[in-house]
């Protein structure tokens, strides 16, 4: 159902990603008022805790960002042959750990999702089918079929929870 790999990138490769997405003041994030919903399900738009900051690298068959180059090492390690969508999600701290709405990233055959954790926190990814929780641990990736229903959370014990979400076809 899914594969978890710890220490996915080398220390140097990981430090570069961590710097770019968590420490670089020039890296742009954009407010997304809703998250984790299918197009026809707008429930999260009206929920005060269902928002995040994102940076969309790639979508709709095109590069969407001048920061796309920062993904080079992780795309190579994942053995990506084609990207469906790639973004980084930054979920701010809250006093209550809140789980998002179960969703699928894509309903495409042979499409994979990689959730790469950029920091360690009490947030997690959970799968609907078996309720298995994958803890947010820096330099960990979980890879699964993009059709699998899952949800993410915010965090309560650090300032932000930050994950790369890459949907792709692999070799």
Secondary structure, DSSP 8 states (H G I E B T S, - for coil): -EEEESS-S-HHHHHHHHIIIII-TT---EEES--S--TT--GGGG-TT--EEEEEEEETTEE--TTGGGGHHHHHHHTEEEEEEEEEEEEEB-SS--B---B-S---TT-EEEEEESS--S-EEEETTT--EEE--TTEEEEEETTS-EEEB-BSSSSEEEEEEEEEEE-
